[in-house]
Structure formats: structure tokens, C-alpha cells
Amino acid sequence: MYEEVTERVQKVLQRIQEMRPQESVKLMAVTKTRSREEALVAVQAGAHLLGENKVQEARAKWTEKPDVPLHLIGHLQTNKVKYTLDIFSAVDSIDSEKVASALNSRLTSAYPVMLEVNAGHEQNKTGMGLDTVRKFLQEAQQWEHLRFVGIMALFPAIIGATEEEKKNIRDLMKETGELWRISQAERFPWAPLEELSMGMTDDWEWALEAGSTMVRLGTALFGPRVY
Ligand SMILES: *Cc1c(COP(=O)(O)O)cnc(C)c1O
């Protein structure tokens, strides 16, 4: 089992290297439903950081901050901010002003976050539409401790999508990549936006073609999830 994870991580890293040579694209191992041991195997094999989508589950796995960066990639409930700051080195899922304010109010120094974008405007996902990103960033100075280091984008699932829907997803990825570059060029001191976190197990190669600097992989590294 662990050998398989190691092999899969190495294969992904190799493919990233082929697709985007000379660049520092990061591989995030998404460890929801996976053990602490599995997470550490992925890190040992070369994954650059870890992602968890639930504060509660992550707290059961990590009693303190792990040695590698651990990012929150799921919706942050405002009553869990304190626990979040105990173990997560960044929150990539700032999906509303409410969440930004709640997090900021608990901080005393600069903390890295990403703005979460729901590129397909899907009802079952949190995150803002592409059309609200620029306005949100312009106003983000009000949260004096939040440093927006990137954009994390979510897209409709590829599984079960028609060819036309797949093309639409690829177009959305390109659009997101362009929006990220435009937002970066604003050079807001509170929003350096170095990272574009985009791409999961079924679409990460497309995401890399569209400019992603960080892919978030669960199934591709650990196999299918059993809940
Ligand atoms: C679960 C999850 C992933 C990884 O999904 P896979 O399809 O298993 O690679 C990536 N991003 C977010 C926000 C997730 O919740």
C-alpha cells in the first residue's frame, strides 16, 4: 500500500516536471479519510504540502502543526477558527467576507490565505464567482492580518461530463488562469497571489496547461476514498 503511494507520488512529480520544466509547481497531497502515516509516506515521496478539508478530521490526525505545510481546503466554520490556527499553516478556502473577518479577528500577525473561487457557480460548492474576485481583492486590505498568497479554484466534476461540458471546464480553467495573472498584476501589497491552486485527480493535467502552480491530489495518490 505504502509502496504504491510512493510510486504514484513520484509518477505525478515526474509528469509535472515534464509538463512544466524549470518551474516550481507544487504537489499538495489531499489526505481526507487517510491516516497520518499515509500522509507522511506521500511527503517522504516528495509531496510538498498537505491539504485537509475538515478541521475536525485534521485535528484528530495532527495534534500540532506538522513539519510540512498543512492547508485547510474546505469551508471554514467560524466557530472553528481557533482550532484551525493551531494546526493549519494556511487557509486556502476564504469563500466569503464573513470567513475572512472571523479569521482576521483571531490573528495578531500576518497569515497566508487563498481566495476560493467556484468557477462553475455550482450550488453545492462554496467559493465566489470569477466575476467577484477583483472587487473582493480590492477590498481585502480591510483584513489587516490576511495575506492573500493565492487563488484556489474549484471546477465542475469531469466524471460523467459530456465532451461539450469538458470543453467548458477547460475554458473555465483558462479564464481562471487569466484572471489570476490580471489580479497578480495589480500588485496589491496585501495580495501577492503567487499561487494558483487548481487541478484535482481527474483534471490536473488540464489545470497545469492553464497555468496552475499547485495541484491538489487525493485519489490519484491514495486510491479511491472509502467513507
Ligand atoms: C478532496 C479534494 C481534493 C482532491 O480530490 P481528488 O479528486 O481525490 O484528487 C482537492 N481539492 C479539494 C478542495 C478537495 O476537497
The ligand as a Tripos MOL2 file, in Angstrom:
@<TRIPOS>MOLECULE
LIG
   15    15     1     0     0
SMALL
NO_CHARGES

@<TRIPOS>ATOM
      1 C1        -10.9450   16.1880   -1.9110 C.3       1 LIG1
      2 C2        -10.4380   17.4150   -2.5020 C.ar      1 LIG1
      3 C3         -9.4180   17.3910   -3.4650 C.ar      1 LIG1
      4 C4         -8.8110   16.1110   -4.0110 C.3       1 LIG1
      5 O1         -9.7460   15.3750   -4.7480 O.3       1 LIG1
      6 P1         -9.3140   14.1180   -5.6500 P.3       1 LIG1
      7 O2        -10.2910   14.1100   -6.7610 O.co2     1 LIG1
      8 O3         -9.4110   12.9150   -4.7840 O.co2     1 LIG1
      9 O4         -7.9320   14.3520   -6.1340 O.co2     1 LIG1
     10 C5         -8.9610   18.6000   -3.9620 C.ar      1 LIG1
     11 N1         -9.4730   19.7800   -3.5430 N.ar      1 LIG1
     12 C6        -10.4450   19.8520   -2.6270 C.ar      1 LIG1
     13 C7        -10.9470   21.1870   -2.2150 C.3       1 LIG1
     14 C8        -10.9530   18.6830   -2.0630 C.ar      1 LIG1
     15 O5        -11.9250   18.7590   -1.1450 O.3       1 LIG1
@<TRIPOS>BOND
     1     1     2 1
     2     2     3 ar
     3     2    14 ar
     4     3     4 1
     5     3    10 ar
     6     4     5 1
     7     5     6 1
     8     6     7 2
     9     6     8 1
    10     6     9 1
    11    10    11 ar
    12    11    12 ar
    13    12    13 1
    14    12    14 ar
    15    14    15 1
@<TRIPOS>SUBSTRUCTURE
     1 LIG1         1 GROUP 0 **** ****
